[in-house]
Amino acid sequence: MHGDHREAGLTLIELAIVLVVLGIILGMTLPLLSELTRHRHYRSAQKELEEIKEALIGYAAIHFRLPNADANGDGVQDTGQVTGTIPFVDLGLGAVDPWRNAYQYDVNQRLTNTNNLQALCSALASIGATGATELPQVAFSAGGPSSPQAAVVISMGENSRLDEENADKDRVYEARTPTATFDDITVAIAPNALYTRLSCSP
């Protein structure tokens, strides 16, 4: 007499159900992991930009000027160059952002030519006085008014390119919340903020 018995193991239907469930779980998890990585990179870039900002202020306090930009990617400033990448060797910093792109850098030319604290403070004070004619500038909202800055540093973000206003090479930049078409992260050093940090007196 033969008794009923089932063979151990998974049937094809059970296996298909397991695969469907695993597919659903992976489908829900991978976008979440991707989003978490994106946010981690974004936070790291913001932190690094603040470190660059502090390094630039420290450089100005020691050398009584801001460094020129790096034009050829070697990390060393190039005389007379106001736009390019951050001179990371001169500042003692890392070379790239979390997406492996060089940080973009733009500096007010008059702040690269001073050689003592009084001259630097005087140049900083005059940037505020001359207003809209000074470059670089930053607008802190989309299409908003821009104001002169001592220096600007930008991470190009995940898409590895400068976006919208930041891409047109007019030395007027935007610092605003990322969108689907804009993921640059911009940090600026305002002339009056640098003036205060250097303990300039009127």
Secondary structure by P-SEA (a helix, b strand, c coil): cccccccccccaaaaaaaaaaaaaaaaacaaaaaaaaaaaaaaaaaaaaaaaaaaaaaaaaaccbbbbbbccccccccccccccccccccccccccccccccbbbbbcccccccccaaaaaaaaaaaaaacccccbbbbcccccbbbbbcbbbbccccccccccccccccccccccccccccbbbbbbbbaaaaaaaacccc
